[in-house]
């Protein structure tokens, strides 16, 4: 069995890697001088109920740390890939409520699970371009869940001055400690009619690109 398969089938190994990753990211969080943009408006909307939080996969690494967990719970979606399993364990470590998405789960079943959590007051977080890309292309799932949730949609991005860009499909940013950075949240002002709503798809893409530009 390969190391990838070990991670996919071992909750303990995923937890161990998440603990190491979480300790490093916590160090980066503590030693970075952060500027927050849009956080007050996000907290204002959270006081009224859950939201849908979207981000590009390449800037998702610090999402669990930057979410205001003291204001509201968040349930982020992840898949069974090695990165996904570690991400899920990291979210649990941060006090969030991650939800594993199985390939065997139908879109209808997934929507029912999401809606139950939303009714319980839990916000939903996910990457707009999914776990495998292509990078910075809005998939159908964010549009569908925005439609069924009927709650505000927020875009998120972060950036730091000192970092590495990994050679992955999403050009993921890995922060380095002892630097300066910016965290950006922005509300989507459009309306999502359905998962094939191309106007909304373009609007969400612009939103995520704009928060990324502001973060940079």
N, C-alpha and C positions, 0 to 999 in steps of 0.2 A: 504494500500500500504506500502511495506517495505521500509526501508531507502535505500536499494540498488535500488529499482525501482524509488524512488524519484530522486536519482542521475542520473539514466539512462534517465529520462524524463525531468529533470530540468536543463537547461543551467545555470540559476542563481546559483543554489546550487553547480554545478560543478565549476563555477567561484569563488564562495566564498571559497570552499575548496582549489582550486588552489591558491587563493590569500594567504591563510594561509600557505599552503605548500611552495609557492614561496617565501614568506617572510623568512621562516625558512631556505630554501635552499640558499637563497641569503646571509643570515647571515653566513652559513657554508662556502660559497664561499669566502666571504670577510675576514673571520678570519682564513682561512687555508692557509698555505704556500705551494703553488702548484709548482710542476715541470712538464713542458710540454715536451712531446716526440712526434716528428713527425708533429708538428703543422705547421712548416715552409713549409714542403713538401705539406701538405694539401692545404695551402694557394696558393702555386705555381700552383697546379693543378686547384684550383678554379678560378684562373685568366684566365684559358683557357676554363672554362665551368663547369657545374654541375657535382656532383659525387653521388654515392650511398653509404650511410653511414649505416653500420651494427653494431649491438651490441647485447650482451646477455641481456635478459630481466632483469636479476638480477643486472645489472650495468647500467641500463638506466636512473636512477633517475636524475642524474646530466647532462645528455646529452644535454638538451635544454640550460643549462647555459654555458656549455663548447664549444658549437658550435660557431665558429667565425662569428657571424651574421654581423659584419662590413665588412667581406670579400665577403659574398654571402648569399642569402636567402636559407632557408631550409624548406621543407615541410615534416613533419613526419606523419606517418600513425598511426591511433589509432582506436579502436573498441568502441562499445557502452556500454561496461562494466563500472562499477563505476570507476575503476582505469583508464580505457581508457578515459572516459569523463573528469576526473580531469586532466589527462595527456594532453589532447587536450587543455583544458583551460589554463594550465600552459604554454604550448608552445605559445599560442596566447599572453599571458602576457609577454613573453620574446621577442616578435616581430617576431616569426616564423609563418609559414603558415600551420598549421596542417590540415589533411584531414581525415575525418571519413570514415571508411570502413564499409559498410553495408553488412549484411549477404545475402541480396537480390541482391547485385551487383555481376555480373558474373566476372570471371577472365578477360575476354576480355574487359568489360566495365571499370574495374579497371585499366587495362593496358593503355587504351586510356586516362584516366584522368591523370595517372602518366606521360605518354609521353607528354601530353600537357604542363604540368608544367615544364618538362625537357626542352622542346623546348623554354619555356619562360625564361630559365636560372636558374631554381630552382632546388637545390639538393634535393634528397629524402633520408629520414632517416627512419629506421625500425629495429625492433628486429629480429634477426636471428631465434630465437626459438618461435616467435609469442606471442600472448597474453595469451595463456593457456598451452604452453609447448608441449611435455616434455622438461625439461630444457636442454639447450646446445645441442639441436638437430636442425640442419638447416632444415627449412621448404622449401616447393617448391617455395613460393612467392619470396624470395630473389633471387633465381636462375633465375626465369622467368624475374624479373625486371632488373637484371643485364644483361641478354641477350638482352632485347628489348631496354634498355637505351644505351648500347654500350659506356659506360663512365667508368672512373676509379671507383673501389670499395675500400672503406676504412673500416677498423675495428676500433672500439672505445671501450675504457674501462677506468674506473677510480678506484682509491682505496684511502682510507684514513686510517691513523693509528688508530684514535679513531672512532669507529663506532658500530652500532648494526647490527646483521644479523636477519632479520625478519623470522618468521616461515611460510613463503609462499612457494609455489611450486618451485619458482626460487631462494630461499635463498637471497632475495633482500638485498643489502647493504644500510643502512640508515646512512649517515654521521653525525658525531657530530662536533660541532664548536670547534675552537681553537686547531687545530691539523696540521699535515702535510699530503700532498697527492700528487698523481701523476696522470696525464692525458695522455693517450697514443692514438695516431692515427697511423695507419700503412696501407699502400697500398697493395692490393692483386695483386700479380704478375702473377696470372694464367689467364685463359680465361674461360668464362662461355658460353657453347654451348646451353644449354636449361635447363628447370626446372627438367629434369630427368638426368642431367649430374652428375653422382655420383662422378667422379673425382673432379669436381668443388665443389660439396657439401663437400667432405672431405677436400678440400683445404680451403674453407671458415671456416669450423669448426676449422681447425688448426690455421687459422689467428686469429679468435676471442679468442681462448684459449691462443695464444701467446701474444696478446695485454693484456689479463687479467693477464697473468703471469708477464709480464713486469710492469704492473701497481701495482701489489702486491709487 
